[in-house]
Amino acid sequence: MQTELSNALGVEHAVFGFTPFPAVAAAITRAGGFGVLGAVRYTAPDELARDLDWMQEHTGGLPYGLDVVMPAKKVEGVTEAEVEAMIPEGHRRFVTELLDKHQVPPLAEGEASGWRITGWMEQVARSQLDVAFDYPIKLLANALGSPPADVIRRAHDHGVLVAALAGSPRHARHHKAAGIDIVVAQGYEAGGHTGEIATMVLTPEVVAAVDPLPVLAAGGIGTGEQIAAGLALGAQGVWLGSLWLTTEEADLHSRRLTAKLLAAGPGDTVRSRALTGKPARQLRTEWTDAWDEPGGPGPLPMPLQGLLVAEANSRIQRYEVEPLLGTPVGQIVGRMNSERSVAAVFDDLTRGFERAVDRINRIAGRA
């Protein structure tokens, strides 16, 4: 599974693995892929530095990257508290009533509410970059479009390639004009924030739109056969995220959530604004259903929704309230039906890729 891009980056397989877990990212890199650590959950620079130190110790000098969330539109002079004050009281009441309905206990006194969606704030993302550029990362990816021009220049000055996710050819052309090095064509099937176009349609459209820039196919990919399909459509690699959630190295902190992922089929996800305020594919739960009910208040725009539900999500996860328990995940969840090591996943990917290539060679009369 080698391409011009994977050879340029010095990796054995053109498989880019996005994950919030350092142990998974390092394992992806050690298995011959390119591990990309998600930074959005880090609110303090020293926490990111700690995990990048760990990555350095466990990747054996092999390449890895970092994924940040920098908004396309800059917001200046606004504090998190000022933004949170914009949340309507009716929405707060709706969350309280929903938690009470499912008898979700409060957090213990003094217990922090856990991760809050603050990575959208530019100052947070920039503080992450101040840390990241002290490490030999090889790729900086941005999940919310092209990062600011000065960030692209700074990355290039450090010899770091810049990637950006695109859900349409129009987005992809904007990335190319902004000086992005790699475009990730993320289809509708993907976990997390997605657009409206399916991967099979989107990938060749983006390849044509940004030629000769390399493109990574993303969304609904979790087998070697699907990797072969992505490369056949013109991509120079694939971007996989959901597939790693049920690996042995992942740390979901919830056996019930892992069990729900293992049992889910491809139709058990939904694109909902309930998590962040933007459409994000996730497990369908009574939580996502409640936000879509006609009589409800409906989700707030990003970032208000993320701030509104931060404590609620922490309580649901802390007490593993099964009807409400979910996570961002793509439609490939139907193939995630066993817990395996990252290395075992790569073994399956390479075998499937070889089967697909052999099949095409037979069809073409070359085998």
SELUMDREN-583112 format. One record per atom (N, C-alpha, C): x, y, z; residue in one letter. Coordinates in steps of 0.2 Angstrom, whole numbers, padded with zeros to 4 digits, always signed. Layout:
N
XYZA/...
This chain:
367
+0004-0006+0000M/+0000+0000+0000M/+0004+0006+0000M/+0009+0007-0005Q/+0013+0012-0005Q/+0011+0017-0011Q/+0012+0023-0010T/+0011+0028-0015T/+0017+0033-0015T/+0016+0038-0020E/+0022+0043-0020E/+0022+0047-0013E/+0016+0048-0010L/+0015+0052-0004L/+0018+0048+0002L/+0016+0042+0002S/+0019+0038+0008S/+0027+0037+0007S/+0029+0036+0001N/+0036+0036+0000N/+0040+0042+0002N/+0037+0048+0001A/+0039+0055+0002A/+0040+0056+0010A/+0035+0053+0013L/+0035+0054+0021L/+0038+0048+0024L/+0041+0043+0021G/+0045+0038+0024G/+0041+0033+0028G/+0034+0031+0025V/+0030+0026+0029V/+0029+0020+0024V/+0028+0015+0027E/+0027+0009+0023E/+0020+0008+0020E/+0015+0011+0023H/+0008+0010+0020H/+0005+0017+0020H/+0002+0018+0015A/-0002+0025+0014A/-0008+0025+0018A/-0008+0023+0024V/-0013+0023+0029V/-0012+0029+0034V/-0016+0034+0034F/-0015+0039+0039F/-0021+0038+0044F/-0019+0037+0051G/-0024+0035+0056G/-0025+0041+0061G/-0031+0044+0061F/-0032+0049+0066F/-0035+0046+0072F/-0033+0049+0078T/-0035+0046+0084T/-0034+0051+0090T/-0038+0051+0095P/-0037+0055+0101P/-0032+0052+0106P/-0030+0046+0104F/-0027+0042+0109F/-0019+0041+0107F/-0015+0044+0111P/-0007+0043+0109P/-0005+0036+0108P/-0008+0031+0112A/-0006+0024+0112A/-0008+0022+0105A/-0013+0024+0102V/-0016+0021+0096V/-0012+0025+0090V/-0011+0031+0091A/-0007+0035+0086A/+0000+0032+0085A/+0004+0030+0091A/+0010+0028+0091A/+0010+0021+0088A/+0005+0017+0089A/+0005+0010+0087A/+0003+0010+0079A/+0000+0015+0077I/-0002+0015+0069I/+0005+0017+0066I/+0009+0021+0069T/+0016+0023+0066T/+0020+0017+0066T/+0020+0013+0072R/+0025+0007+0072R/+0023+0002+0067R/+0016+0002+0066A/+0014-0004+0061A/+0015-0002+0054A/+0018+0004+0053G/+0020+0005+0046G/+0015+0011+0043G/+0010+0013+0047G/+0006+0019+0044G/+0009+0025+0047G/+0004+0030+0047F/+0006+0037+0049F/+0001+0039+0054F/+0003+0039+0060G/-0002+0041+0066G/-0002+0048+0066G/-0009+0050+0067V/-0010+0057+0068V/-0014+0058+0075V/-0011+0062+0079L/-0014+0063+0086L/-0019+0069+0086L/-0025+0068+0088G/-0030+0073+0088G/-0029+0078+0094G/-0028+0084+0093A/-0026+0089+0099A/-0032+0093+0102A/-0038+0092+0099V/-0044+0096+0101V/-0046+0095+0109V/-0044+0089+0112R/-0046+0088+0119R/-0041+0091+0123R/-0035+0094+0121Y/-0030+0096+0126Y/-0032+0104+0127Y/-0033+0106+0133T/-0035+0112+0135T/-0029+0116+0138T/-0024+0112+0140A/-0017+0115+0143A/-0011+0113+0139A/-0007+0117+0137P/-0001+0116+0133P/+0003+0110+0136P/+0004+0110+0143D/+0008+0105+0146D/+0005+0098+0145D/-0001+0097+0145E/-0004+0091+0144E/-0002+0088+0137E/-0003+0092+0132L/-0001+0090+0125L/+0007+0089+0125L/+0011+0093+0128A/+0018+0092+0128A/+0020+0085+0131A/+0016+0083+0137R/+0017+0077+0140R/+0015+0071+0135R/+0010+0071+0131D/+0008+0066+0127D/+0013+0066+0121D/+0015+0071+0118L/+0020+0071+0113L/+0027+0069+0115L/+0029+0070+0121D/+0035+0067+0124D/+0034+0059+0124D/+0028+0057+0126W/+0026+0050+0126W/+0027+0047+0119W/+0024+0051+0114M/+0024+0049+0107M/+0032+0048+0105M/+0036+0053+0106Q/+0043+0052+0105Q/+0046+0046+0107Q/+0044+0044+0113E/+0047+0038+0116E/+0045+0032+0113E/+0039+0032+0110H/+0036+0025+0108H/+0035+0025+0100H/+0038+0029+0096T/+0037+0029+0089T/+0044+0027+0086T/+0049+0026+0089G/+0056+0024+0087G/+0058+0028+0081G/+0057+0035+0081G/+0060+0039+0076G/+0056+0039+0070G/+0050+0035+0070L/+0046+0035+0064L/+0041+0041+0064L/+0039+0043+0058P/+0035+0049+0057P/+0028+0049+0060P/+0025+0055+0063Y/+0018+0055+0065Y/+0016+0063+0064Y/+0010+0064+0065G/+0007+0071+0064G/+0003+0073+0070G/+0000+0079+0069L/-0005+0082+0074L/-0011+0085+0070L/-0017+0084+0073D/-0023+0086+0070D/-0026+0092+0075D/-0027+0098+0073V/-0029+0103+0077V/-0036+0105+0074V/-0039+0110+0078V/-0046+0112+0075V/-0045+0120+0076V/-0044+0123+0070M/-0043+0130+0070M/-0049+0133+0065M/-0053+0137+0068P/-0059+0140+0064P/-0057+0144+0058P/-0061+0143+0053A/-0060+0147+0047A/-0061+0154+0048A/-0065+0156+0053K/-0066+0163+0054K/-0063+0165+0061K/-0059+0170+0061K/-0056+0171+0068K/-0060+0175+0072K/-0060+0173+0079V/-0064+0176+0084V/-0059+0180+0089V/-0060+0186+0090E/-0055+0190+0094E/-0058+0193+0100E/-0055+0193+0105G/-0058+0197+0111G/-0064+0195+0114G/-0065+0188+0113V/-0071+0185+0116V/-0069+0179+0121V/-0070+0180+0127T/-0068+0174+0132T/-0073+0169+0132T/-0071+0163+0134E/-0076+0157+0134E/-0082+0159+0139E/-0081+0162+0144A/-0086+0164+0149A/-0091+0168+0145A/-0089+0173+0141E/-0094+0178+0138E/-0098+0174+0132E/-0095+0169+0129V/-0098+0165+0124V/-0103+0160+0128V/-0101+0158+0134E/-0106+0153+0137E/-0112+0157+0140E/-0111+0163+0141A/-0117+0168+0144A/-0122+0169+0138A/-0120+0167+0132M/-0125+0168+0127M/-0130+0162+0126M/-0129+0157+0130I/-0133+0151+0130I/-0140+0152+0133I/-0146+0151+0129P/-0152+0153+0132P/-0154+0148+0138P/-0158+0151+0142E/-0160+0147+0148E/-0164+0141+0146E/-0168+0142+0141G/-0172+0136+0139G/-0168+0130+0137G/-0163+0131+0134H/-0158+0126+0132H/-0155+0122+0138H/-0153+0126+0143R/-0151+0124+0149R/-0156+0119+0153R/-0162+0122+0153R/-0167+0118+0156R/-0169+0111+0152R/-0169+0112+0146F/-0170+0106+0142F/-0164+0100+0143F/-0158+0102+0144V/-0153+0097+0146V/-0154+0095+0153V/-0156+0099+0157T/-0157+0097+0164T/-0163+0092+0165T/-0168+0093+0161E/-0174+0089+0161E/-0172+0082+0158E/-0168+0082+0152L/-0166+0076+0149L/-0162+0071+0154L/-0158+0074+0157L/-0153+0071+0162L/-0158+0068+0168L/-0162+0072+0170D/-0166+0070+0176D/-0171+0064+0173D/-0173+0064+0167K/-0178+0059+0165K/-0174+0052+0165K/-0167+0052+0163H/-0164+0046+0163H/-0160+0045+0170H/-0161+0049+0175Q/-0158+0048+0181Q/-0151+0048+0181Q/-0148+0053+0178V/-0141+0053+0177V/-0138+0057+0184V/-0134+0054+0188P/-0132+0057+0194P/-0127+0063+0192P/-0127+0068+0197P/-0122+0074+0196P/-0115+0071+0197P/-0110+0075+0195L/-0103+0074+0196L/-0102+0075+0204L/-0097+0071+0206A/-0095+0072+0213A/-0093+0079+0214A/-0094+0082+0220E/-0092+0088+0222E/-0084+0089+0221E/-0082+0094+0217G/-0076+0096+0215G/-0073+0092+0209G/-0077+0087+0206E/-0075+0084+0201E/-0076+0088+0194E/-0071+0089+0190A/-0071+0093+0184A/-0075+0089+0179A/-0078+0094+0175S/-0083+0091+0170S/-0080+0088+0164S/-0073+0088+0164G/-0069+0084+0159G/-0069+0089+0153G/-0068+0086+0147W/-0066+0089+0141W/-0072+0094+0139W/-0070+0100+0137R/-0075+0105+0135R/-0072+0107+0128R/-0077+0109+0123I/-0075+0110+0117I/-0072+0117+0116I/-0066+0118+0118T/-0063+0125+0118T/-0057+0125+0112T/-0056+0119+0109G/-0051+0119+0104G/-0053+0124+0098G/-0060+0125+0097W/-0062+0130+0092W/-0059+0137+0093W/-0057+0139+0099M/-0055+0145+0100M/-0048+0146+0097M/-0046+0151+0093E/-0040+0151+0090E/-0034+0152+0095E/-0035+0155+0100Q/-0029+0156+0105Q/-0028+0149+0108Q/-0032+0144+0109V/-0031+0138+0111V/-0027+0134+0106V/-0029+0134+0100A/-0026+0130+0094A/-0019+0133+0094A/-0018+0139+0094R/-0011+0142+0093R/-0007+0140+0099R/-0009+0140+0105S/-0005+0137+0110S/-0003+0130+0109S/-0007+0126+0106Q/-0006+0119+0104Q/+0000+0119+0099Q/+0000+0124+0094L/+0005+0124+0089L/+0012+0126+0092L/+0012+0131+0097D/+0018+0133+0100D/+0021+0127+0103D/+0018+0122+0106V/+0020+0116+0109V/+0023+0111+0103V/+0018+0110+0098A/+0019+0105+0093A/+0025+0106+0089A/+0027+0113+0087F/+0032+0114+0083F/+0039+0113+0087F/+0039+0112+0093D/+0045+0110+0096D/+0047+0102+0096D/+0042+0099+0092Y/+0043+0091+0091Y/+0044+0090+0084Y/+0047+0085+0082P/+0048+0083+0075P/+0042+0080+0071P/+0036+0084+0072I/+0030+0081+0068I/+0031+0083+0061I/+0028+0078+0057K/+0029+0079+0049K/+0023+0081+0046K/+0017+0082+0050L/+0011+0084+0046L/+0007+0087+0052L/+0004+0093+0049L/-0001+0097+0053L/-0008+0096+0049L/-0013+0093+0052A/-0019+0093+0049A/-0024+0098+0053A/-0029+0101+0049N/-0034+0105+0052N/-0041+0102+0050N/-0045+0101+0055A/-0052+0098+0054A/-0057+0103+0052A/-0056+0110+0052L/-0061+0115+0051L/-0059+0119+0045L/-0056+0116+0040G/-0054+0120+0034G/-0047+0122+0034G/-0045+0127+0030S/-0038+0129+0029S/-0036+0133+0036S/-0031+0132+0039P/-0029+0136+0044P/-0026+0143+0042P/-0026+0148+0046P/-0024+0154+0044P/-0017+0154+0040P/-0016+0159+0036A/-0010+0159+0031A/-0004+0159+0035A/-0003+0163+0041D/+0003+0163+0045D/+0004+0156+0048D/-0001+0152+0049V/+0000+0145+0052V/+0003+0141+0047V/+0001+0141+0041I/+0003+0138+0035I/+0011+0139+0034I/+0012+0146+0034R/+0019+0148+0033R/+0024+0145+0039R/+0021+0146+0045R/+0025+0143+0050R/+0026+0136+0050R/+0021+0132+0048A/+0022+0125+0047A/+0028+0123+0042A/+0027+0127+0036H/+0032+0126+0031H/+0039+0128+0033H/+0039+0133+0037D/+0046+0135+0039D/+0049+0129+0044D/+0045+0125+0047H/+0047+0120+0051H/+0048+0113+0047H/+0047+0114+0040G/+0047+0108+0036G/+0041+0103+0037G/+0035+0106+0040V/+0029+0102+0041V/+0024+0103+0036V/+0022+0097+0033L/+0016+0097+0028L/+0010+0099+0031L/+0005+0102+0028V/-0001+0105+0030V/-0007+0101+0026V/-0011+0098+0030A/-0017+0095+0027A/-0023+0098+0030A/-0029+0098+0026A/-0035+0100+0028A/-0041+0096+0025A/-0046+0095+0029L/-0051+0091+0027L/-0056+0095+0022L/-0059+0092+0017A/-0064+0095+0013A/-0070+0090+0012A/-0076+0093+0012G/-0082+0089+0011G/-0085+0090+0004G/-0081+0095+0000S/-0084+0096-0007S/-0078+0099-0011S/-0079+0098-0018P/-0073+0101-0022P/-0072+0108-0021P/-0077+0112-0019R/-0076+0119-0018R/-0072+0120-0012R/-0073+0117-0007H/-0068+0117-0001H/-0061+0115-0003H/-0061+0110-0007A/-0054+0108-0009A/-0050+0113-0013A/-0054+0116-0018R/-0050+0121-0022R/-0048+0127-0017R/-0052+0129-0012H/-0050+0134-0008H/-0044+0132-0004H/-0043+0126-0002H/-0037+0123+0002H/-0031+0124-0003H/-0032+0122-0009K/-0026+0123-0014K/-0024+0130-0015K/-0029+0134-0015A/-0027+0141-0016A/-0024+0144-0010A/-0025+0141-0004A/-0022+0143+0002A/-0015+0141+0004A/-0013+0136-0001G/-0006+0133+0000G/-0006+0127+0004G/-0012+0123+0005I/-0012+0117+0008I/-0008+0112+0004I/-0005+0107+0007D/+0000+0102+0004D/-0004+0096+0002D/-0009+0094+0007I/-0013+0088+0006I/-0020+0089+0008I/-0025+0087+0003V/-0032+0088+0004V/-0035+0081+0006V/-0039+0081+0012V/-0042+0075+0014V/-0049+0075+0012V/-0051+0071+0007A/-0058+0071+0005A/-0062+0067+0009A/-0066+0070+0014Q/-0070+0067+0019Q/-0077+0066+0017Q/-0079+0060+0016G/-0086+0059+0013G/-0091+0058+0019G/-0097+0058+0017Y/-0103+0058+0021Y/-0103+0053+0026Y/-0100+0047+0024E/-0100+0041+0029E/-0096+0042+0035E/-0091+0047+0035A/-0086+0047+0040A/-0089+0049+0047A/-0086+0047+0052G/-0087+0049+0059G/-0085+0057+0060G/-0089+0060+0065G/-0087+0067+0066G/-0090+0071+0061G/-0088+0077+0060H/-0090+0082+0056H/-0090+0080+0049H/-0095+0080+0045T/-0095+0078+0038T/-0099+0083+0034T/-0098+0082+0027G/-0103+0086+0023G/-0108+0081+0020G/-0111+0083+0014E/-0116+0079+0011E/-0115+0074+0006E/-0108+0074+0004I/-0106+0070-0002I/-0103+0064+0000I/-0105+0058-0003A/-0102+0051-0002A/-0095+0051-0004A/-0091+0047-0001T/-0084+0046-0002T/-0083+0044-0010T/-0087+0039-0012M/-0086+0036-0019M/-0086+0042-0024M/-0091+0047-0023V/-0092+0052-0027V/-0087+0058-0026V/-0086+0059-0020L/-0081+0065-0018L/-0074+0064-0020L/-0071+0058-0019T/-0064+0057-0020T/-0062+0059-0027T/-0065+0056-0032P/-0062+0058-0039P/-0063+0065-0040P/-0069+0068-0038E/-0070+0075-0039E/-0065+0080-0036E/-0063+0078-0029V/-0057+0082-0026V/-0051+0081-0030V/-0049+0075-0032V/-0043+0073-0035V/-0043+0078-0041V/-0048+0078-0045A/-0048+0082-0051A/-0047+0090-0049A/-0050+0092-0044A/-0051+0099-0042A/-0044+0102-0040A/-0040+0097-0037V/-0034+0100-0034V/-0027+0097-0037V/-0028+0093-0042D/-0022+0091-0046D/-0017+0096-0047D/-0011+0095-0045P/-0007+0088-0044P/-0006+0087-0036P/-0010+0091-0032L/-0009+0090-0025L/-0012+0083-0023L/-0008+0079-0018P/-0011+0073-0016P/-0017+0073-0012P/-0021+0068-0013V/-0028+0068-0009V/-0028+0061-0005V/-0031+0062+0001L/-0032+0056+0005L/-0040+0055+0005L/-0042+0049+0004A/-0049+0047+0004A/-0051+0045+0011A/-0057+0048+0013A/-0059+0047+0020A/-0066+0046+0020A/-0069+0042+0025G/-0076+0041+0026G/-0078+0034+0024G/-0080+0030+0028G/-0083+0023+0027G/-0077+0018+0024G/-0071+0020+0026I/-0066+0015+0024I/-0063+0011+0030I/-0063+0005+0030G/-0060+0001+0035G/-0058-0006+0033G/-0057-0007+0027T/-0055-0013+0024T/-0049-0012+0019T/-0045-0017+0018G/-0040-0016+0013G/-0043-0016+0006G/-0049-0019+0005E/-0052-0018-0002E/-0054-0011-0003E/-0057-0008+0002Q/-0059-0001+0002Q/-0053+0004+0001Q/-0047+0002+0004I/-0041+0006+0003I/-0039+0006-0005I/-0040+0000-0008A/-0038-0001-0015A/-0043+0003-0019A/-0049+0003-0017A/-0054+0007-0021A/-0052+0015-0020A/-0050+0017-0014G/-0048+0024-0014G/-0042+0026-0018G/-0037+0021-0018L/-0032+0023-0023L/-0034+0022-0030L/-0038+0018-0032A/-0041+0017-0039A/-0044+0024-0041A/-0047+0027-0036L/-0051+0033-0038L/-0046+0039-0038L/-0040+0038-0037G/-0035+0043-0038G/-0032+0046-0032G/-0034+0044-0026A/-0031+0046-0019A/-0024+0043-0019A/-0020+0046-0015Q/-0013+0044-0013Q/-0012+0041-0006Q/-0018+0040-0003G/-0018+0037+0003G/-0025+0037+0006G/-0026+0034+0012V/-0033+0035+0015V/-0032+0037+0022V/-0037+0041+0025W/-0037+0044+0031W/-0043+0040+0035W/-0041+0036+0040L/-0045+0032+0044L/-0045+0034+0051L/-0052+0035+0054G/-0052+0037+0061G/-0056+0032+0065G/-0062+0031+0063S/-0067+0027+0067S/-0064+0020+0069S/-0061+0017+0064L/-0058+0010+0064L/-0054+0009+0071L/-0051+0014+0073W/-0046+0013+0079W/-0050+0013+0086W/-0056+0015+0086L/-0060+0015+0092L/-0061+0009+0096L/-0061+0003+0092T/-0061-0003+0096T/-0055-0007+0096T/-0049-0004+0095T/-0043-0007+0096T/-0041-0008+0103T/-0037-0013+0104E/-0035-0014+0111E/-0031-0008+0114E/-0028-0004+0110E/-0024+0002+0113E/-0028+0008+0114E/-0035+0008+0112A/-0039+0014+0113A/-0041+0014+0120A/-0043+0020+0123D/-0044+0021+0130D/-0051+0024+0130D/-0056+0021+0129L/-0063+0024+0129L/-0066+0025+0136L/-0063+0022+0141H/-0065+0023+0148H/-0072+0020+0149H/-0074+0016+0145S/-0081+0013+0146S/-0082+0007+0142S/-0083+0001+0146R/-0084-0005+0143R/-0091-0005+0139R/-0096-0002+0142R/-0102-0001+0139R/-0102+0002+0132R/-0098+0007+0132L/-0098+0011+0125L/-0094+0006+0120L/-0089+0003+0122T/-0085-0002+0118T/-0090-0007+0115T/-0094-0010+0120A/-0099-0015+0118A/-0104-0012+0113A/-0106-0006+0114K/-0111-0003+0109K/-0108-0002+0102K/-0102-0001+0102L/-0098+0000+0096L/-0098-0007+0092L/-0096-0012+0096L/-0095-0019+0093L/-0102-0021+0091L/-0107-0019+0094A/-0114-0022+0092A/-0117-0018+0087A/-0115-0012+0085A/-0118-0008+0080A/-0117-0010+0073A/-0122-0008+0069G/-0122-0010+0062G/-0121-0003+0058G/-0120-0003+0052P/-0119+0003+0048P/-0125+0008+0048P/-0131+0006+0050G/-0137+0010+0050G/-0138+0013+0057G/-0133+0012+0062D/-0134+0014+0069D/-0131+0020+0070D/-0129+0024+0065T/-0126+0031+0066T/-0131+0036+0063T/-0130+0042+0065V/-0134+0048+0063V/-0130+0054+0063V/-0131+0058+0058R/-0128+0065+0058R/-0132+0070+0062R/-0129+0072+0067S/-0133+0076+0072S/-0129+0082+0074S/-0132+0088+0076R/-0129+0094+0078R/-0129+0094+0086R/-0131+0088+0089A/-0132+0088+0096A/-0125+0088+0100A/-0120+0086+0097L/-0113+0086+0101L/-0110+0093+0100L/-0109+0096+0094T/-0105+0102+0094T/-0109+0108+0091T/-0115+0107+0088G/-0118+0112+0084G/-0117+0112+0077G/-0113+0108+0074K/-0112+0106+0067K/-0113+0099+0066K/-0116+0097+0060P/-0117+0090+0059P/-0111+0086+0060P/-0112+0081+0064A/-0107+0076+0066A/-0110+0069+0066A/-0107+0065+0063R/-0109+0058+0063R/-0107+0054+0069R/-0112+0051+0073Q/-0111+0048+0079Q/-0116+0042+0080Q/-0115+0038+0085L/-0120+0033+0087L/-0126+0036+0088L/-0132+0033+0085R/-0138+0036+0087R/-0140+0033+0094R/-0142+0038+0098T/-0144+0036+0105T/-0151+0040+0107T/-0153+0039+0113E/-0159+0043+0115E/-0157+0050+0116E/-0151+0052+0117W/-0148+0059+0117W/-0149+0062+0110W/-0147+0059+0105T/-0147+0062+0098T/-0154+0063+0096T/-0158+0057+0098D/-0166+0058+0096D/-0169+0064+0099D/-0167+0065+0106A/-0171+0070+0109A/-0170+0077+0106A/-0163+0078+0104W/-0162+0085+0101W/-0165+0085+0094W/-0168+0080+0091D/-0171+0080+0084D/-0179+0081+0085D/-0181+0080+0091E/-0188+0080+0092E/-0191+0087+0090E/-0197+0087+0087P/-0200+0093+0084P/-0202+0098+0090P/-0203+0095+0096G/-0205+0100+0102G/-0199+0102+0105G/-0193+0100+0104G/-0187+0102+0108G/-0185+0109+0105G/-0180+0112+0109P/-0177+0118+0107P/-0172+0118+0101P/-0170+0112+0099G/-0165+0111+0094G/-0158+0113+0096G/-0153+0110+0093P/-0146+0112+0095P/-0144+0119+0093P/-0140+0122+0097L/-0137+0129+0096L/-0131+0128+0091L/-0130+0134+0088P/-0124+0134+0083P/-0117+0133+0087P/-0112+0130+0084M/-0106+0130+0087M/-0103+0137+0088M/-0100+0138+0094P/-0098+0133+0099P/-0102+0133+0105P/-0108+0136+0105L/-0113+0136+0110L/-0115+0129+0112L/-0117+0125+0107Q/-0119+0118+0109Q/-0114+0114+0113Q/-0108+0115+0110G/-0103+0111+0114G/-0102+0113+0121G/-0102+0119+0122L/-0101+0122+0129L/-0108+0120+0133L/-0113+0120+0130L/-0120+0118+0134L/-0119+0111+0136L/-0117+0106+0132V/-0118+0099+0134V/-0112+0096+0137V/-0106+0100+0138A/-0100+0097+0140A/-0101+0094+0147A/-0104+0097+0152E/-0105+0093+0158E/-0110+0087+0158E/-0115+0088+0154A/-0119+0083+0153A/-0116+0077+0150A/-0112+0078+0145N/-0108+0072+0142N/-0103+0069+0147N/-0100+0073+0151S/-0096+0070+0156S/-0100+0066+0161S/-0106+0068+0163R/-0110+0064+0167R/-0112+0058+0164R/-0114+0058+0158I/-0116+0052+0154I/-0111+0047+0154I/-0105+0049+0152Q/-0099+0045+0151Q/-0097+0042+0158Q/-0097+0047+0163R/-0094+0045+0170R/-0098+0039+0173R/-0105+0039+0172Y/-0109+0034+0175Y/-0112+0029+0170Y/-0109+0030+0163E/-0111+0025+0158E/-0118+0024+0157E/-0122+0029+0156V/-0129+0029+0156V/-0131+0027+0149V/-0132+0020+0148E/-0132+0017+0142E/-0137+0020+0136E/-0143+0022+0138P/-0147+0024+0133P/-0145+0031+0130P/-0141+0035+0133L/-0138+0041+0131L/-0131+0041+0129L/-0127+0035+0130L/-0120+0034+0129L/-0119+0034+0122L/-0114+0038+0119G/-0113+0038+0112G/-0106+0041+0111G/-0104+0041+0104T/-0097+0044+0103T/-0097+0045+0095T/-0094+0050+0093P/-0093+0051+0085P/-0090+0044+0082P/-0093+0042+0077V/-0091+0036+0074V/-0094+0036+0067V/-0091+0033+0062G/-0093+0033+0055G/-0097+0026+0054G/-0100+0026+0048Q/-0104+0020+0046Q/-0100+0014+0045Q/-0093+0014+0045I/-0089+0008+0045I/-0090+0004+0052I/-0093+0007+0057V/-0094+0004+0063V/-0097-0003+0063V/-0101-0004+0057G/-0103-0011+0056G/-0098-0016+0055G/-0092-0014+0053R/-0086-0019+0052R/-0082-0019+0059R/-0083-0015+0064M/-0079-0015+0070M/-0082-0020+0075M/-0082-0026+0074N/-0086-0031+0078N/-0081-0035+0082N/-0075-0033+0083S/-0070-0037+0088S/-0065-0032+0090S/-0062-0033+0096E/-0057-0029+0099E/-0050-0033+0096E/-0046-0029+0093R/-0040-0031+0090R/-0035-0026+0091R/-0028-0028+0091S/-0023-0024+0092S/-0022-0020+0085S/-0019-0014+0085V/-0018-0010+0079V/-0014-0014+0074V/-0009-0018+0077A/-0005-0022+0072A/-0009-0027+0069A/-0014-0030+0072A/-0019-0035+0069A/-0023-0032+0064A/-0025-0025+0065V/-0029-0022+0060V/-0025-0021+0054V/-0019-0019+0055F/-0015-0018+0049F/-0014-0024+0045F/-0013-0030+0048D/-0013-0036+0045D/-0019-0038+0041D/-0025-0036+0043D/-0031-0037+0039D/-0031-0032+0034D/-0029-0026+0035L/-0029-0021+0029L/-0025-0023+0024L/-0019-0025+0025T/-0014-0027+0020T/-0016-0033+0016T/-0019-0038+0020R/-0022-0044+0016R/-0028-0043+0012R/-0032-0038+0014G/-0038-0036+0010G/-0036-0032+0004G/-0031-0028+0005F/-0028-0024-0001F/-0025-0029-0006F/-0021-0034-0004E/-0018-0039-0009E/-0024-0043-0012E/-0029-0045-0009R/-0035-0048-0012R/-0038-0044-0018R/-0039-0037-0016A/-0042-0033-0021A/-0037-0032-0027A/-0031-0031-0026V/-0026-0030-0032V/-0026-0037-0036V/-0026-0042-0033D/-0026-0049-0036D/-0032-0049-0040D/-0038-0048-0037R/-0044-0048-0041R/-0044-0044-0047R/-0042-0038-0047I/-0042-0033-0052I/-0037-0035-0058I/-0031-0038-0055N/-0026-0041-0060N/-0029-0047-0064N/-0033-0051-0061R/-0037-0057-0064R/-0042-0054-0069R/-0046-0049-0067I/-0051-0046-0072I/-0047-0043-0078I/-0041-0040-0077A/-0038-0037-0082A/-0033-0042-0086A/-0034-0048-0084G/-0030-0053-0088G/-0022-0053-0087G/-0020-0050-0081R/-0013-0050-0079R/-0011-0055-0074R/-0016-0059-0072A/-0014-0064-0067A/-0015-0071-0070A/
